[in-house]
Amino acid sequence: MPASPQQTRVGWVGTGVMGCAMASHLMTAGYPLTVYNRTASKAQPLVDAGARLVSCPLEVAQASDIVFTMVGYPSDVREVIGGGTGVLAGLKEGGIVVDLTTSEPGLAAELAALAMNQDKFVIDAPVTGGDVGAKKGTLSIMVGGNDHAIKEVMPLLECFASTVNVFGGPGAGQHCKMANQIGIATSMLGMCEGLMYAHVAGLDLETYLAAIAGGGAGSFSVQSYAPRILKGDMQPGFYVEHFVKDLGIALEACKQLKISLPGLALAQQLYVSLMACGDGRLGTQALVRTLERLNGKELPKKEAFSAW
């Protein structure tokens, strides 16, 4: 039966930059929410809105029919879902875990099999759309898992997403997210390189962006991240350190699939250089700093950058 506010208790593990915003949409839709975050203060906005804060993922699961997880790394996914005080340990038979984390396809399949042996379900449902999409409720979700469980959670996913696509069994959603991250990495690099070239060639960068935004070079990176770069805004919608994790997963998957993607490898190394310079907690648009260091030139910053 599809989830509904009157019949479905919802849990949420991981209330960071995106998780908190996504969970808030469920509360707005009327779903009762039980939450956990390692740093409890990050869950405070949800608690203030009426969510119940508990001390571990197991307690979230004991109070929930469906639990969402949105954490940082595959090791975190394994711990909060399959660990001794994890969600599966506390979830009733028939319960569903929806992992929104960008993680390893193989781990998604492993956890789905573990859950199935307990008459429970784990769905992999990584998201894209960044902090803006999380706040607006316009994310895109890529889903893999059991068809019955997916149908049950679909009304919940639609609370914070404008697009939900199902790609197959366990791990398929994560494979789609890897392809998505590869596309983002290379398009972000192209956007930053275009800005650097335009600057060194003496072009006004605001005018340059206005010229390309509606053409073949237009992209999400140009629309959403180039304006932040011109303002000098490196605050994270998505952390560099998490993106390095994603690109590492993608490279490992390429080995398993026996394919060579040199653009991915180059982008990953450039993002690793940001980590080496202490920029891991900046947003992914900070890639421009690597190009500035390589070329010994800084892009001009415009605090009053106007929309185009």
Secondary structure as GFF3:
##gff-version 3
##sequence-region A 1 308
A	DSSP	beta_strand	10	13	.	.	.	ID=ss1
A	DSSP	alpha_helix	19	28	.	.	.	ID=ss2
A	DSSP	beta_strand	33	36	.	.	.	ID=ss3
A	DSSP	three_ten_helix	40	43	.	.	.	ID=ss4
A	DSSP	alpha_helix	44	48	.	.	.	ID=ss5
A	DSSP	beta_strand	52	53	.	.	.	ID=ss6
A	DSSP	alpha_helix	57	62	.	.	.	ID=ss7
A	DSSP	beta_strand	66	69	.	.	.	ID=ss8
A	DSSP	alpha_helix	74	77	.	.	.	ID=ss9
A	DSSP	pi_helix	78	82	.	.	.	ID=ss10
A	DSSP	alpha_helix	87	90	.	.	.	ID=ss11
A	DSSP	beta_strand	96	99	.	.	.	ID=ss12
A	DSSP	alpha_helix	105	116	.	.	.	ID=ss13
A	DSSP	beta_strand	121	124	.	.	.	ID=ss14
A	DSSP	beta_strand	127	128	.	.	.	ID=ss15
A	DSSP	alpha_helix	130	136	.	.	.	ID=ss16
A	DSSP	beta_strand	139	144	.	.	.	ID=ss17
A	DSSP	alpha_helix	147	157	.	.	.	ID=ss18
A	DSSP	beta_strand	161	168	.	.	.	ID=ss19
A	DSSP	alpha_helix	172	200	.	.	.	ID=ss20
A	DSSP	alpha_helix	205	212	.	.	.	ID=ss21
A	DSSP	alpha_helix	220	220	.	.	.	ID=ss22
A	DSSP	pi_helix	221	225	.	.	.	ID=ss23
A	DSSP	alpha_helix	226	231	.	.	.	ID=ss24
A	DSSP	alpha_helix	240	257	.	.	.	ID=ss25
A	DSSP	alpha_helix	262	276	.	.	.	ID=ss26
A	DSSP	three_ten_helix	284	286	.	.	.	ID=ss27
A	DSSP	alpha_helix	287	295	.	.	.	ID=ss28
###
